[in-house]
Structure formats: C-alpha cells, structure tokens
Amino acid sequence: MEEKDFVIIGTGPAGISAAVTAAKSGVDVTLIGEDPRMGGQIFRQIIPPLYSQTHYVDTQNEKIFNNLSEEKKKVHLQFLSKTLVWGIFDDKVLATDNKDHPLIKAKKLLISEGAYEAPVAFPGWTLPGVITLGGTQILLKSQGLIPRGRTLVAGTGPLLYYTASQLVKNGANVVGVLEASSLFKWMNWTFRLIRAPKLLWKGIQYLTLLKKRRIPIYYNHVVAKAEGTESLEKVIFTKDNNNWEPQEGTEKTLDVDTLCLNFGFIPSTIFTHMAGCEHEFDPTLRGWIPTLNNKLETSKEGIFVAGDCNGIGGVKKAFVEGQIAGTEIALQLGQVSKPETHSFLSRLQKKNSRLNWYQKFLKDIYAFRPGLLKLLTPETFICRCEEVDFKTITNTLENGAWSLDQIKRLTRMGMGRCQGRFCFPTVLGILSKYYSQKELNQLDFSTRPPAKPLPLKELI
Ligand SMILES: Cc1cc2nc3c(=O)[nH]c(=O)nc-3n(C[C@H](O)[C@H](O)[C@H](O)COP(=O)(O)OP(=O)(O)OC[C@H]3O[C@@H](n4cnc5c(N)ncnc54)[C@H](O)[C@@H]3O)c2cc1C
C-alpha cells in the first residue's frame, strides 16, 4: 500500500486551492479526481479528445480558476485524473479504481467531493427526458451538447436563470422557466444582492436575455406531473403557495421534450459518513453537514472538509476553505511554523466568515418547503434505482420502521446505483412530518463501499 502525506478527494475549486496552498509550503500532495481534467462543477472543461471553440465555464469567476491554474504550474503535485475513490477505510486508507494506485494511506486527508442536486419526486419524474439542470450543464460544458427539442426549466434559484440563458445562447429551444418561489420573494432576495453588485448585474443580464427571447417566467409555479409513453411528451404544472404546495384547479399543460429540474443542492457526505465523522442533520437541506472546527478539521483527527460538501457556499467560499485546510495541514505536517502562519490563517478565517452571508442567502432560497410532498401519489417512485414507491415507504413507516437504515433494509430503498443520493432526501422530507429536529439528528445512516458504481473487475 502506498503512503502519502496529504491526499485530496475532489478537483473542484476547494480541492485545487488546498493542493496549491499546501504544495507551495513544500507538502507532498496527491490530488484525486474522477474527471479527466481539473475544475469541478463550475470550471468543468470539454473532455479531450473532444474540442470546442466555445468556452462554457463560468466567466464571472474564471479569474479564480486561471490564477489557480497558473499557481499549480509553479508547484509540484501528483494529480491522479480519471480516478474514482470508492471507499474510505480505517486509518485514512482510500480505495480507488486506478490500477496503479488501488490503495492509498493518507497522513492527512481532505474531502472536497462537492454537492449534488436535490431531487424532487412527482408522477413521471423517472421518464426519459426528465433530467437535472446540473446534468444539462455537465453535458454542455464537457461535450458541448444542448437538450433535445422543446425544453422547460423548472425548480427554484439562480441556476435556473443562468442555465436557461446559457442554453438559449447555445441554440436550445427553451419554452419557459417555472420558479417555485414568488416574485415578491425574489424582490427581497435581489435586495440582499446589493452587497454583491457583480452577481446582481449578471442576474439582470440573464433575465434581460430571457425577456428579449420572449421566454416566459412563471413565478409561484411547480411541475405537478410529467407524461409520455416512451419518453417525456408533456408537463402539467400548477400554481403553488409559499410552501410550494400545488394549488388544485390551476393546472396548465405544455408540450415538452426535455424537462430540466433544480431545487437546490445537498452536500455530499458519503465519505465523511464512511470515515465515521460526526454530523448534524439540517432539515432545510434534507441532509447532513459534517461537524468541523474553525480549521475545517472533522471530529476524526487528520480528516478535513472544504467546499460544497460543507454546505453550499459558492466558488469563492470553496476557494478560501481550500486555502484554510491546505494551510492548517501544512502546519500539522511541520512544513510551516506556527508564528509564520498564525496571522495568515486568521486572515483567511475572517475572509471565510465574510462569505457566510452568501451561503445563508443560498440556503434561504433553496430551503426545502414540504408542500412539494403533496405531489406524491401512492404509485410515485421514491427510489428509482430499486423501484420503491411512496405507498411502500408509508406502509413501512406505519408498521413501525423508525430509521433511514430500517426503511432501507425493509424496502431496498437506497441500495441501488445512486446509493441513496436520489431517494434519501425525499424520504427525509417525509420523515420530518413524523419526527422532531432532535429526533432527526439521531437518524444518521450507515454507508458502505462502493460509494459510486465501479466495474466488478476493479473490486476483485
Ligand atoms: C451540478 C452543479 C452545477 C453547478 N453549477 C454552478 C454554476 O453554474 N455556477 C456557480 O456559480 N456554481 C455552480 N455550482 C456550485 C459550485 O460548483 C460550487 O459552489 C463550487 O464550485 C464548489 O466547489 P467544490 O470544490 O466544493 O466542489 P465541486 O466543484 O463540485 O468539485 C468536487 C469534485 O469532486 C469530484 N468527486 C466527487 N466524488 C468523487 C470521488 N468519489 N472520486 C473522485 N472524485 C470525486 C467531482 O467529480 C468534482 O470534480 C454547481 C454545483 C453543482 C453540484
């Protein structure tokens, strides 16, 4: 087994920034990412050998990425690309699908695996043609692809307007945007953006483009049903209230080929769970956040967390958190001295606290509203991998099941390809009707390798 000083999982802004910071201090760094190129979600690049003259990454924050790329060239670090980490075992031992580096033991470990999109279950959500908005962005950024036919964008939050305008610019036929929250709420949120004028200006530009192209935005509307025989053909949507509860008698129908959904993001905590770190349940996220000290170290000594897997805070926060973790790890490994780094670390911590407002802002926008659960019918699949429907989940709960693990064992929910990423949030939303916040906090779940699907030959 290989032994390494500092290993990082994830090559988004948090992971790269930690790698560069630590390597600059002389730490021996190994950076592991499942993608062929660095960048993470926001700076995702075209996959070689594909080529495109169009540049799809977020231009507003591109300077951060360009600076990081330049800094990276000046330091020595080992980058294991196209390498999936599929398990964390005792003593910070990582298992990967890289045949040259199958088992790596880390002295210090940073988990910066990012976040994933919050799923919402409703009749027809598993039809081909219904995809996530982040998935649409991944196809655009990594392969230059736009969705097929008439495309509806739905959910809530800034990514709807950003991606809708990105799709329109690249030739997609976007027929509308459904925003679950009200225009009034948006006016309030826009007011809070006054402290980030560049972001506000970007938002105005997206909305202006959609208006110019006559793409309607329906505020206070949610998708109620997706219909089609072989694949998506039409979407039925309704007005909702501030709890995102569909309002009967307000149904409208649109012929649609692709539906792109985003109701926010959930921090990925599969590795912090696997490593046995402490977490706190957050009902607004329908997920967990690892418990960290102010240097971003978890309850397990030597295991750190930075970026979106510590709560969705945007690229700038991910970047600064990477710097904090990288600096503290260099200190713990004895590569820098305490007096030398003390003031640098406290400056970074202050900067990080200043960015908390944006994390709070996003949290308010994306906070789960239980009215969405009214979309479920007894036959709606909650777990698409194992085809477990709403009726089976409620029967199991009514027969006395009281934990996520119990429901999983009794119904097979969460045992498929996605390992619970798609169904746990919906079930946690349902459970919040039955349990108090304190009880939900005790409802942790157990994870087991592999964290993501991998070929059997790698496992053998
Ligand atoms: C789908 C999606 C789309 C987004 N789009 C935008 C946008 O357009 N504009 C914007 O401002 N913000 C966007 N965000 C938010 C933004 O990406 C983040 O706030 C910020 O960039 C987070 O950086 P990070 O380093 O924490 O995580 P990420 O950038 O998500 O990087 C995490 C990295 O870890 C890798 N990884 C995860 N698991 C494993 C594993 N098991 N083995 C190996 N590698 C692994 C992932 O492939 C990824 O490269 C998006 C987020 C998501 C999830």
The ligand as an SDF file (V2000), in Angstrom:
LIG
                    3D

 53 58  0  0  0  0  0  0  0  0999 V2000
  -24.3300   20.1940  -10.7060 C   0  0  0  0  0  0  0  0  0  0  0  0
  -23.7820   21.5180  -10.2090 C   0  0  0  0  0  0  0  0  0  0  0  0
  -23.7510   22.6340  -11.0480 C   0  0  0  0  0  0  0  0  0  0  0  0
  -23.2620   23.8570  -10.5790 C   0  0  0  0  0  0  0  0  0  0  0  0
  -23.2300   24.9300  -11.4070 N   0  0  0  0  0  0  0  0  0  0  0  0
  -22.7900   26.1210  -10.9640 C   0  0  0  0  0  0  0  0  0  0  0  0
  -22.7570   27.2620  -11.8080 C   0  0  0  0  0  0  0  0  0  0  0  0
  -23.0930   27.1670  -12.9660 O   0  0  0  0  0  0  0  0  0  0  0  0
  -22.3380   28.4510  -11.2960 N   0  0  0  0  0  0  0  0  0  0  0  0
  -21.9310   28.5520   -9.9940 C   0  0  0  0  0  0  0  0  0  0  0  0
  -21.5670   29.6400   -9.5500 O   0  0  0  0  0  0  0  0  0  0  0  0
  -21.9260   27.4850   -9.1690 N   0  0  0  0  0  0  0  0  0  0  0  0
  -22.3550   26.2910   -9.6290 C   0  0  0  0  0  0  0  0  0  0  0  0
  -22.3890   25.2140   -8.7730 N   0  0  0  0  0  0  0  0  0  0  0  0
  -21.8860   25.3840   -7.4270 C   0  0  0  0  0  0  0  0  0  0  0  0
  -20.3500   25.4610   -7.4690 C   0  0  0  0  0  0  0  0  0  0  0  0
  -19.8650   24.4490   -8.3080 O   0  0  0  0  0  0  0  0  0  0  0  0
  -19.7710   25.3190   -6.1310 C   0  0  0  0  0  0  0  0  0  0  0  0
  -20.2790   26.2410   -5.2020 O   0  0  0  0  0  0  0  0  0  0  0  0
  -18.2550   25.3420   -6.0090 C   0  0  0  0  0  0  0  0  0  0  0  0
  -17.6060   25.3660   -7.2190 O   0  0  0  0  0  0  0  0  0  0  0  0
  -17.8880   24.1310   -5.1910 C   0  0  0  0  0  0  0  0  0  0  0  0
  -16.5870   23.7250   -5.3650 O   0  0  0  0  0  0  0  0  0  0  0  0
  -16.1020   22.3600   -4.6760 P   0  0  0  0  0  0  0  0  0  0  0  0
  -14.6400   22.2670   -4.9440 O   0  0  0  0  0  0  0  0  0  0  0  0
  -16.5600   22.2950   -3.2780 O   0  0  0  0  0  0  0  0  0  0  0  0
  -16.8980   21.1950   -5.4180 O   0  0  0  0  0  0  0  0  0  0  0  0
  -17.0160   20.7480   -6.9380 P   0  0  0  0  0  0  0  0  0  0  0  0
  -16.6770   21.8320   -7.8690 O   0  0  0  0  0  0  0  0  0  0  0  0
  -18.3330   20.1050   -7.0490 O   0  0  0  0  0  0  0  0  0  0  0  0
  -15.8710   19.6370   -7.0630 O   0  0  0  0  0  0  0  0  0  0  0  0
  -15.9710   18.3680   -6.4720 C   0  0  0  0  0  0  0  0  0  0  0  0
  -15.1520   17.4160   -7.2870 C   0  0  0  0  0  0  0  0  0  0  0  0
  -15.0360   16.1730   -6.6080 O   0  0  0  0  0  0  0  0  0  0  0  0
  -15.1010   15.1340   -7.5590 C   0  0  0  0  0  0  0  0  0  0  0  0
  -15.5050   13.9010   -6.8720 N   0  0  0  0  0  0  0  0  0  0  0  0
  -16.6500   13.6750   -6.1830 C   0  0  0  0  0  0  0  0  0  0  0  0
  -16.6780   12.4090   -5.7290 N   0  0  0  0  0  0  0  0  0  0  0  0
  -15.5290   11.8300   -6.1440 C   0  0  0  0  0  0  0  0  0  0  0  0
  -14.9920   10.5260   -5.9890 C   0  0  0  0  0  0  0  0  0  0  0  0
  -15.6520    9.5550   -5.3310 N   0  0  0  0  0  0  0  0  0  0  0  0
  -13.7820   10.2410   -6.5460 N   0  0  0  0  0  0  0  0  0  0  0  0
  -13.1030   11.2060   -7.2330 C   0  0  0  0  0  0  0  0  0  0  0  0
  -13.5690   12.4670   -7.4220 N   0  0  0  0  0  0  0  0  0  0  0  0
  -14.7620   12.7660   -6.8700 C   0  0  0  0  0  0  0  0  0  0  0  0
  -16.1610   15.6290   -8.5390 C   0  0  0  0  0  0  0  0  0  0  0  0
  -16.0670   14.9760   -9.7700 O   0  0  0  0  0  0  0  0  0  0  0  0
  -15.7900   17.1020   -8.6430 C   0  0  0  0  0  0  0  0  0  0  0  0
  -14.8640   17.3310   -9.6540 O   0  0  0  0  0  0  0  0  0  0  0  0
  -22.8370   23.9760   -9.2370 C   0  0  0  0  0  0  0  0  0  0  0  0
  -22.8570   22.8520   -8.3910 C   0  0  0  0  0  0  0  0  0  0  0  0
  -23.3150   21.6280   -8.8660 C   0  0  0  0  0  0  0  0  0  0  0  0
  -23.3320   20.4310   -7.9360 C   0  0  0  0  0  0  0  0  0  0  0  0
  1  2  1  0
  2  3  1  0
  2 52  2  0
  3  4  2  0
  4  5  1  0
  4 50  1  0
  5  6  2  0
  6  7  1  0
  6 13  1  0
  7  8  2  0
  7  9  1  0
  9 10  1  0
 10 11  2  0
 10 12  1  0
 12 13  2  0
 13 14  1  0
 14 15  1  0
 14 50  1  0
 15 16  1  0
 16 17  1  0
 16 18  1  0
 18 19  1  0
 18 20  1  0
 20 21  1  0
 20 22  1  0
 22 23  1  0
 23 24  1  0
 24 25  2  0
 24 26  1  0
 24 27  1  0
 27 28  1  0
 28 29  2  0
 28 30  1  0
 28 31  1  0
 31 32  1  0
 32 33  1  0
 33 34  1  0
 33 48  1  0
 34 35  1  0
 35 36  1  0
 35 46  1  0
 36 37  1  0
 36 45  1  0
 37 38  2  0
 38 39  1  0
 39 40  1  0
 39 45  2  0
 40 41  1  0
 40 42  2  0
 42 43  1  0
 43 44  2  0
 44 45  1  0
 46 47  1  0
 46 48  1  0
 48 49  1  0
 50 51  2  0
 51 52  1  0
 52 53  1  0
M  END
$$$$
